[in-house]
Amino acid sequence: MSLVAAVIQYAPSTDKTENLQQIQQLVLEAAVQGAELAVLPEYATFTNPVIDESFVDSAEELDGASVAVLRKLSVDKRIAIIAGVNEPDGQGRIYNTLVGIKDGEIQAVYRKLHLYDAFGTQESRWVNHGEIQEPQLLEINGLKIGMQTCYDLRFPEVSRMLVDAGADVLALPAEWVPGPLKEFHWMTLLQARAIENTVYVVAADQSAPTGVGHSAIIDSMGISIATIGEEVGIAHAELKQDRISSVRATNPALAVRRFRVVSND
């Protein structure tokens, strides 16, 4: 079993039409190059460099126009898509939501669990965290993909919860905001999540000015097998079940561990 995945890196703006046009062009390029899954950044259809009320004003239900474009794109280009969108929470804030789309249908949804109240930002002022629940996995070619978002990367329990549910791949859309040592934190944590869980990590960040870039696909031994620098671009890699099995035979960390993840809620 194998899957060709692509990370797509760009800088979304406050212009939804322009963002969706760029998404369509980049996903087309990824599909032409053989990708079966395209992972887009967090807040893929609308981003303001400073999180504020505009995120609430721009929010759409998951049956709204922006997700409809992504669903049609999935069918037209025969590619699965994971993307971050702004979803109303019905209480004056939003959910920072990921949708996993395959064959034109939303087959998995994830709402960000850990909000970015750090490094001088207060995401929780405008965003409501998702509820902890049984993970929804997107399955492609027999590989199961779990989803998490940006700041969730700093909490290893999220990744472990997904792996316990059966994920072979962790898809991680992000807007990893620039700051002191942020690129170092990003790459270190991505590799750690891959190594400790013996899974692939497919991480799509925004490019400058809203993100640090450095989108990457990392294999289950922690090796970066596809990367992008700071520019707009696409990176591909083939994800192989045999590689995961081989790594787990060498490093059976999941099999011998003595602890489980328990919710604080």
LOSE-464935 format. One record per atom (N, C-alpha, C): residue in one letter; x, y negated, z. Coordinates in steps of 0.001 Angstrom, whole numbers, plus 524288, in hexadecimal, padded with zeros to 5 digits. Atoms other than C-alpha are relative to their C-alpha. Layout:
N
AXYZ
...
This chain:
265
M80353804AE80000
M800008000080000
M803707FB2880000
S7FD0D804DE80020
S804FE7F2847FC9C
S7FC797FB927FE4A
L80303804BD8011B
L800487E4A37FAB2
L803CB7FBA87FE9F
V7FCD9804888015A
V8063B7D90B7F398
V7FD597FB308024D
A80225804987FD50
A804227CD197FC3E
A803097FB2A7FE6B
A7FD8B805098011C
A806F37BECD7F9B4
A7FEAF7FC2E80452
V800FB8048A7FCA9
V8088E7B37680302
V800097FB307FC7F
I80090804B68032B
I8043E7A6817FD37
I800B87FB4B8038A
Q7FE91804727FCB3
Q80A2579A15802BD
Q7FF1D7FAE07FD10
Y800FA8053780223
Y8056478C438001A
Y7FE3F7FC8F8047F
A801AE803AE7FBF6
A800F97802B80788
A7FA7A7FE2D7FED5
P80558801E1800C8
P7F22177EC98080B
P7FF767FA5C801CC
S80108805747FEA2
S7ECE0770FD808DC
S7FA617FF7E801E7
T80570800F57FE7E
T7DFF176AB680CAA
T7FC568002B7FB4E
D803197FFB7804C9
D7DB3A76C2F7FE8A
D7FEC7805B47FED7
K801637FA80800B4
K7D3E7779237FE09
K80038801B07FA52
T8000C7FEA48058D
T7D232778D67EF58
T80587801037FE0E
E7FA8D7FF6880193
E7E0B7776FA7ED3E
E80267804E88026D
N7FDF67FB527FD67
N7E3F57818D7F72D
N7FE20804F47FD46
L802267FB5480278
L7DAF478B627F0B7
L80239800BD7FA88
Q7FD8C7FF9280525
Q7E093788567E361
Q805838023380079
Q7FAB67FDFE7FF3A
Q7EE4578AB37E887
Q7FFDE805B980197
I800957FA857FE70
I7E9EB7974E7EF08
I7FEF3803697FB3A
Q801527FCEE8049C
Q7E3FB79C167E256
Q804C4800D47FC83
Q7FB657FF9180349
Q7F070799497DAC9
Q80410803A48026B
L7FC0B7FCD37FD6E
L7F96F79F867E4DF
L7FE58805BF80066
V801E57FA947FFBF
V7F0F47AB997E6AD
V800338027F7FAA3
L7FF827FDFF80559
L7F0547AD237D7E5
L805A1801AD7FEF1
E7FA817FEB3800D3
E7FF307ACCF7D766
E8017F804E880304
A7FEC87FB647FCDE
A8000F7B6BF7E265
A7FDBF804F07FD84
A802837FB7A8026B
A7F6797BFDE7DB8A
A802C98019E7FB00
V7FD2C7FEDD804D9
V7FD947BED97CE8B
V80523802C68012D
Q7FB127FD9E7FE6B
Q80A077C2A57D5B8
Q7FF4380539802CB
G800FE7FAC47FDFD
G803727CEF47DAD5
G7FDFB8006580585
A801D17FFC57FA96
A7FE947CB3C7E84B
A7FA798023580051
E805367FDE47FEE1
E7F3037D2D57EDA9
E7FD8F7FD4A804B6
L801C1803087FB7E
L7F2047CA477F9D4
L802EA7FAD480006
A7FDA58052F7FF6E
A7F45F7BBA77FB00
A7FE9D7FDEB80562
V800D8802497FAD6
V7F61B7B5CF80895
V8012C7FA337FFA2
L7FFA2805AF80023
L7F3B27A7218093B
L800DD7FDEF80585
P7FF00802227FAC4
P7F70279DEF81487
P7FB0E7FF3E80348
E80406801F57FC71
E7EEF1799EA82036
E7FDE27FAD37FDD7
Y8026D804D5801DE
Y7E56978EC281D53
Y801117FF437FA27
A7FE6F7FFF180580
A7E7257924080EF0
A7FCDD7FC4A7FC95
T803598032C8035D
T7DBCB78A548099F
T7FF7F7FA5D801C8
F80024805647FE07
F7DD0577E218121B
F803F07FF7580466
T7FC4E801317FBCE
T7E839778B281A28
T800DE7FA208004B
N7FE6A805547FEE0
N7EA9476B8182052
N804DA8006F80376
P7FB437FF6E7FCD5
P7F8597699B825E1
P7FF1B7FF6D805DA
V8016C8007F7FA7E
V7F21276589832CB
V7FA9180250800B3
I805157FD8E7FF53
I7E71476E2A837A5
I7FC507FC3A802C0
D803B5803D57FE02
D7DB26765A9839F4
D7FA87801777FE37
E8057D7FEF78013A
E7CC9D7647983759
E7FF2B801877FA54
S8009B7FEA780587
S7CEE176604828B6
S7FFB6805E57FF31
F800547FA5280072
F7D0A77749B82AEC
F7FA66801D7800ED
V805787FEB47FEF7
V7C2E77753483076
V7FC927FE417FB75
D80321802158044A
D7BD4B76CA4825B8
D8009C803367FB06
S7FEF27FD12804CC
S7C3807752281B38
S7FE67805B980058
A800F77FA707FF26
A7BF5E78230820F7
A7FB68801F57FCCA
E804227FD73802FB
E7B6FB78BA68192C
E7FEE38056080253
E801567FAA57FE99
E7AFB57980581C82
E802D0803C27FC49
L7FD317FC368032F
L7B5BC7A47681731
L7FD258015F7FAFB
D802D07FF5C804F4
D7AB1B7A50180CD2
D7FFE37FAE47FCE8
G7FFD0805168028E
G7AEB2797288088E
G80320800077FAF5
A7FDC7800968053D
A7B4AB791F07FC13
A805B5801A27FFB3
S7FA607FED78004F
S7C322793607FF6A
S80105805E180018
V7FF3E7FA597FFCD
V7C2747A1AE80344
V7FDBE8028B7FB1C
A802327FDF3804DD
A7B9DC7A4057F754
A804087FFD87FB97
V7FBD580055803EB
V7C53179F5A7EEDC
V803F480463800D5
L7FC447FBD87FED4
L7CE587A8E27F5BB
L7FDC6805617FE9C
R802787FAFB80140
R7C4B57B4077F421
R7FFE8800EF7FA1D
K800107FF7F805B6
K7C33A7B1707E595
K8057E800F07FDE7
L7FA917FF558019A
L7D1EF7B05B7E41B
L801C88059B800E4
S7FEAA7FA977FEC8
S7D3717BDAA7EA8E
S7FE07803B17FBCA
V802497FCAD80415
V7CA677C3BD7E06A
V802A87FF0A7FAC8
D7FDE88015F8052B
D7CFA47BC6C7D4A0
D80599801EF7FF44
K7FA777FE9080071
K7DDE97BF807D798
K8012D8055E8024C
R7FF6E7FAB77FDE0
R7DBA07CCCE7DDD8
R8043B8002D80433
I7FC238007E7FBD3
I7E31C7C9087E9FE
I7FD3C7FEF680524
A80204801327FAC3
A7E03C7C91C7F889
A802897FAF4801EA
I7FE348051B7FE2A
I7E1B97BC0B7FF80
I7FF107FF94805DC
I80091801797FA83
I7E41F7B83E80DA9
I801447FA3380065
A7FF42805A67FFD3
A7E29A7A9CA8108E
A7FD9B7FDBD804EE
G80217802D27FB88
G7E0577A05781BC5
G7FC307FBD37FE50
V8040A803DF8013A
V7D3FB7981281B81
V7FDF57FD8F8050A
N80262802BF7FB96
N7CD1178E5B8246A
N7FA338017980034
E8055A7FE0E7FF79
E7C0567945582944
E7FD477FD3980488
P802C1802857FBA6
P7B63678CCB83160
P7FEE2803E78045F
D801477FC827FBA8
D7B44A7926383EFF
D7FA817FF188020A
G80553801287FE57
G7A6B578C7584067
G7FFA77FCC8804EE
Q7FFEA802FF7FB26
Q7AB0A7849284C53
Q803417FB0B7FF82
G7FD21804D0800DF
G7B1EB778F68461D
G805D3800A27FF41
R7FA8B7FEE480136
R7BF0577F8984431
R8001E803FD7FB8E
I7FF977FC1080413
I7C41D789C383AB1
I80287804E880227
Y7FC9E7FB787FF5D
Y7C9957976683A84
Y804487FF9E7FBDF
N7FB9D7FF7B803A1
N7D6F6798BC83450
N7FFDB805AE7FE31
T801B37FACF8019D
T7D2E17A47782C53
T803308020A7FB6A
L7FDC67FD4D8047C
L7D9617AE498235B
L7FBDA803777FD95
V8036A7FC6D802D7
V7D19C7B549818EB
V80359803B77FCC8
G7FD847FC0E80342
G7D6187C1E9812AC
G7FC2A801A17FBCE
I8039A7FF3D80463
I7CFE87C30F80544
I802298042F7FC5D
K7FE927FBE3803B1
K7D0317CF0A7FC7F
K7FB588010F7FC7C
D804297FF13803D1
D7C85A7D15F7F017
D7FBAA7FBF880079
G803BE804457FFBF
G7C1BF7C4497F22E
G7FCBC7FFC9804E9
E8030F7FFD97FB2D
E7BC717C7A67FFA0
E8037E7FF00804B9
I7FD31800AA7FB07
I7C09F7C34980D3D
I7FFBE80531802EF
Q7FFE67FAE97FD6D
Q7C4EF7D0088136B
Q802717FFD78056D
A7FDD6800987FABC
A7CBE57CADD81F7C
A800237FA3580158
V7FFF68055F7FE14
V7CB0C7BE88827BA
V803177FFE68051B
Y7FD11800B37FB25
Y7D4327B9B08325F
Y7FFC57FA4180184
R800198055E7FE02
R7D2907AD7A83ABD
R804707FF69803F7
K7FB2C800CA7FD04
K7DEFF7A82D840D1
K7FEFF8004D805DB
L800CB7FF1E7FA6A
L7E05A7AC8984EF2
L802F07FC1380362
H7FCBE8038C7FCE6
H7EB4D7A3B3853E7
H8007E7FACD7FD2B
L8000A8052380280
L7E9DA79549850F6
L805027FD0C80132
Y7FAE28028B7FFDF
Y7F59278C9E84E94
Y7FFDC7FB2780375
D7FF97804327FC21
D7F5BE7847885AF8
D805A57FFF680203
A7FA6D7FFC57FEDC
A804777831E85AAB
A802E27FC4B7FC59
F7FCBA8035080347
F80F8177AE185512
F7FD427FADE7FE9B
G8028380512800BE
G8073676E9785698
G7FAEE8000F7FCFC
T804EB7FF83802EF
T7FB42773C184F50
T7FBCE8024C80385
Q804587FE1D7FCD9
Q7EDC37766385528
Q7FBC6802277FC58
E803B67FDB1803B3
E7E6D677F7684BAC
E7FAB28010080280
S804EB7FE927FD73
S7DC8F78331855BB
S7FC2F7FB7780073
R8039F8046D7FFE4
R7D6E77756F85568
R7FBF78007A7FB9F
W803687FFB080496
W7D1177789984819
W7FEBC805927FE5F
V8008C7FA8D801A6
V7D1D97877184746
V7FE6380353804A6
N801BA7FC497FC12
N7CAFC7921384EF1
N802A78053C7FEEA
H7FD5E7FB01800E8
H7D25779ED5850FB
H7FC14804487FECD
G803497FB8480121
G7CCC97AB7984BAF
G7FF7980391804B5
E800CF7FC287FBD4
E7C79A7B62E85458
E80375804BF7FF16
I7FCF77FB2E8006E
I7D00D7C1FB85733
I7FC3D804707FEC8
Q803787FBCB801A3
Q7C9CA7CD5285013
Q8031A804107FCEE
E7FD6E7FBF280310
E7CCF87D9BC848A8
E801C77FDB77FAD2
P7FE0D80268804CE
P7D5B47D59583D56
P7FD518021C7FB20
Q801E47FE8F8052B
Q7D0527D59F82F97
Q804BC800647FC68
L7FB7C7FF0D8034F
L7DA5E7DB7E82663
L7FE58800247FA46
L800C27FFE58059D
L7DB417D9A4817B8
L8033F804817FDD9
E7FD2E7FB72801FC
E7DEE57E660810D9
E800C97FF907FA1D
I7FEA68003480586
I7E5E77E655803C3
I803CA8046F7FEDC
N7FCA57FB9880195
N7EBA97F27E7FD55
N801858036B804A7
G7FEF77FCB37FB7B
G7EAB77F9B080A3F
G803037FD6080459
L7FD57802F27FBE8
L7F27B7EF73811BF
L7FC227FC66802B5
K8039D803317FCF4
K7EB387E87781CAC
K802B27FB07801CF
I7FDAC805187FF06
I7ED9F7D9F581E83
I7FD037FD4180454
G8023E803147FBCB
G7EB2E7D2A782B35
G8017A7FA4E7FF51
M7FF3980595800D4
M7EA267C3DB82BA2
M8009D7FD2780533
Q7FF64803897FB8F
Q7EEE27B9A983559
Q802007FAD27FDE8
T7FF1180547801FE
T7F1B07AB1E83490
T804317FD2580315
C7FC50803F67FE35
C7FD927A26E836C9
C8019C800AD805BD
Y7FE5B8000E7FA82
Y7FEB979FEC8458D
Y7FF35805538029A
D8009E7FAAB7FE0C
D7F9BF7ADC684809
D805198030B7FFC3
L7FB047FD518009E
L807547B2008439A
L80327800028050A
R7FD03800697FB20
R80CC77AD93850C6
R7FDEB803988044E
F802777FC8F7FC1D
F804157B777857D5
F800148058C7FDD7
P7FF587FAD480259
P8089E7C555854ED
P7FB5880397800CA
E8049A7FCB27FF0A
E7FC1B7CAF885A86
E7FC417FFFD7FB53
V803868003F80481
V7F4977C65584E84
V801AD803EC7FBD9
S7FE027FC4D803DE
S7FD497CDED8453C
S7FF438059D801D5
R800887FAB07FDF2
R7FD1D7D9E084E10
R7FA58801C87FFEB
M805907FEB68004F
M7EE3A7D96784ECD
M7FE86801C07FA85
L801217FEA68056B
L7EDB37D9C483FED
L802638053E7FE8B
V7FD647FB108012A
V7F7707E4DB83F17
V7FD3A80484802C0
D802FA7FBF87FD40
D7EFF27EC858495E
D7FAF1801607FD26
A804C67FF138030E
A7E3FF7EB048409D
A8011E802B57FAD0
G7FE9B7FD1D804B6
G7EB8C7F14483578
G802B57FCE47FBC9
A7FD8B8033C80405
A7F2127E60582E4A
A80578801FB7FEA3
D7FAC87FED48020C
D7FDC77E988825C7
D802DD7FB017FE81
V7FDFF80500801DC
V7FF967DB6C82192
V7FD867FBB380345
L8020B804A17FD60
L7FE277CE9F828FF
L800457FB757FC2C
A8003D804A480355
A7F9AE7C3338207B
A7FF8A7FB4180388
L7FFB1804687FC6B
L7FCF27B638826B2
L8001E7FACF7FD0A
P800388055380216
P7F84B7A9928204C
P8015C7FC0E80447
A7FE2F803BA7FC17
A7FE4A79DB7826FF
A800697FA807FDC2
E7FE2D8054C800E0
E8003578F3582779
E803EA7FF0080463
W7FC028003E7FBE5
W80CCB7901282F4B
W802507FA8A7FFF1
V7FEE4805948001F
V80E4A781BE83299
V805D47FF02800E0
P7FA718012B7FF41
P81C1D77C228312A
P801257FDE180573
G7FE49801E17FAE3
G823A07794F83DAD
G805298027980176
P7FAEA7FDF67FE5E
P82FFB77C778454D
P80018805F78003A
L7FF1C7FA5B80016
L8347578A6A84298
L7FB60803247FDF0
K804B97FD368018B
K8274F78DBE83C8D
K801098042F7FBD0
E7FECC7FC0C803F2
E82CF8794BB8309C
E80281804C88028A
F7FD7C7FBB67FD3A
F8356379CE8839C7
F7FBF880345802F0
H8041C7FD2B7FD36
H829AE7A0698423B
H7FCC6803437FC31
W8034E7FD6B803F0
W821AB7A3E18362D
W802788051E7FE2C
M7FD907FB5780230
M82B5A7AD7383040
M801318040780439
T7FEDB7FC597FBC1
T82F5A7B35183D50
T7FB22802FB801A5
L804D47FD817FE41
L821547B6088414C
L7FDBB8039B7FBDC
L801DF7FC8E8042D
L81D807BB8783403
L80301805268000F
Q7FCDF7FB3F7FFED
Q828C57C51983491
Q7FEE480340804DC
A8012E7FD247FB2E
A825B97C89C842AE
A7FADF802FD7FF93
R805027FD5D80079
R8178A7CBBF83FA9
R80069804BE7FC5D
A7FF407FB9080381
A81BC87D47783455
A802F880466802AC
I7FCA67FC0A7FD97
I826567DB7883C17
I7FD34802D780465
E8024A7FD7E7FB62
E81EC77DDE6848A4
E7FB34803447FEB3
N804AC7FD1680191
N812B67E2CD84156
N800EC803B27FB74
T7FE9B7FCC78048B
T819C27E9AA8360B
T7FBE97FF927FBB0
V803B88012D8042F
V810BD7E33182C24
V802527FBCB7FC73
Y7FEBE8047080350
Y811D97D9DA820BD
Y7FD567FB1980219
V80248805147FED0
V80F787CB7382368
V800177FCBD7FB04
V8008D80332804B7
V80A6B7C30481839
V7FE377FA9D801CF
A800EC805107FD74
A80B5A7B4D981CAF
A800377FB977FBFE
A8006080457803B9
A806D67A94C8145E
A7FF767FAE1802FA
D80015805147FD6E
D80A2679BCF81985
D7FEB57FBBF7FC04
Q8006C8049880356
Q8071878E588142B
Q8056E7FDCE7FF01
S7FB19802B98011F
S8121E7871780D8C
S7FFB07FA7980237
A7FFCB805587FDF9
A8164E7794F81169
A7FBE57FC997FD43
P7FE58801F47FAE2
P811A57702381690
P7FD268027D8049B
T8033F7FE027FBBE
T807A8777EE81E67
T8022D804F18027F
G7FDB77FB3E7FDE1
G80F7A784768203E
G805D6800217FF1A
V7FA567FF8B800B4
V81DA0788CA82122
V8015E803577FB4D
G7FED67FC7480449
G81C3A7922A815BC
G8022780522801FB
H7FD777FB177FE86
H824A379E7581644
H7FC128047D80074
S8037D7FB7C80046
S819677A788812EA
S8033A804DA7FEDB
A7FCBC7FB5680071
A81E237B58A81352
A7FCBA804F780044
I801FD7FAB27FF55
I81B067C3DF811E5
I804618031E80283
I7FC127FD5C7FCD5
I8222A7CC0481C04
I7FE64805AD800B4
D8016A7FA797FFAC
D822D47DABF81C55
D8002B801ED805A3
S800C27FDDC7FAC7
S821057E3CE827DE
S8050C800CD80313
M7FB0A800007FD42
M82F867E39582B39
M801D97FA6B80116
G7FEB08056E7FEFA
G82F787D4B282BEC
G8031C7FD5F7FBB5
I7FCFC8021D8045B
I835D77D26681EAC
I7FC877FC837FCAA
S802DF8038080380
S831427C6B2816A9
S800B8801E97FA69
I7FFA17FDCF80544
I82E267CC9F80964
I7FE047FC397FBDB
A8018E80429803A0
A828497C05580349
A7FF6C7FB0480329
T80043804F17FD24
T829967B2218075E
T7FF527FB6C7FC4E
I80049804FF802B1
I826AA7A43F80314
I802AD7FC088038D
G7FD98804127FCD9
G82E4C7985680781
G7FBFE7FC07801C8
E8039B804197FE44
E827A778B55809FE
E7FC4E7FE337FBB2
E802ED802018046E
E821CE789767FC74
E7FAE6803057FF27
V804A57FD23801B7
V814B678D4C7F67A
V801CD804C97FCF5
G7FE5B7FB62802E2
G815B479B2C7F188
G7FD22804ED80193
I8024E7FAD67FF27
I812247A98C7F17D
I8046B803E4800C0
A7FC407FBBE7FF55
A819AB7B54F7F686
A7FD058052480042
H8027D7FADC80051
H8163B7C3937F3D6
H803578042780298
A7FD3A7FB507FE4D
A819CA7D08B7F9DD
A7FC3D804997FFF4
E8032B7FB437FFBC
E815077DE867F965
E80031802288058C
L800787FDD37FAC0
L8103B7E3AF80672
L7FEF1805D77FF74
K800457FA60800C9
K812137F2648079E
K7FEE5802D480520
Q8012E7FCE27FB5A
Q80BDD7FBBF81149
Q80494803848016C
D7FB7A7FCA27FEF0
D817C28049480FDD
D804287FD248032E
R7FC278030D7FD0E
R820617F998814FC
R7FE687FFA3805BB
I801E4800467FA9C
I817E77F80782117
I800EA8053A802C3
S7FF5F7FACC7FDA8
S81817806BA82382
S805B48012A8012D
S7FA787FF0D7FF40
S826D28075C821CD
S8021B7FCF2804B0
V7FE368033F7FBA3
V829207FC1B82B40
V7FDF38022680527
R802447FDFF7FB28
R81FFF802048354B
R802768052E801A9
A7FD2C7FB3C7FE9C
A8274880EEC8348E
A805287FEAA802A8
T7FB0F801C07FDB6
T833DC8079F837B2
T7FF2D7FD1A8051F
N8011A803517FB75
N82DDC7FE3384181
N7FA57800DB801BC
P805607FEB27FE7C
P821C88046F847D8
P7FE007FCB080489
A8014A803727FB9D
A81F4E7F89085079
A7FA3D8002980162
L8059C7FFD97FEDB
L810907F92C84F14
L7FE838050E802C0
A801647FAE87FDCF
A8100E807988527D
A801AC80095805AE
V7FDEC7FF117FABE
V81837806B485EED
V7FEBC7FB9E803D8
R8010D8045F7FC71
R813477F9DE8649C
R7FC5E801A88046A
R802E17FE7D7FB46
R80CFE7FA4087216
R7FC0A7FBE0801B1
F8039F8042C7FE9F
F8047B7EE07871DF
F7FC0F7FF187FBA0
R804148016A803BA
R7F7EE7E9A286B2B
R7FE987FA45800BC
V801B6805707FFC1
V7F2587DC2B86833
V7FAB67FFC3802AB
V804F2800CB7FD3F
V7E79C7D7AA8717F
V7FEA57FA3B7FFD6
S801B3805698006A
S7DFB17CB2C86F9E
S7FFE27FD538054E
N80092803347FB4D
N7E0487C03A879A9
N7FA677FE09800B6
D8054F8022B7FFC5
D7D23A7BC678767B
D7FC47803BA802CB
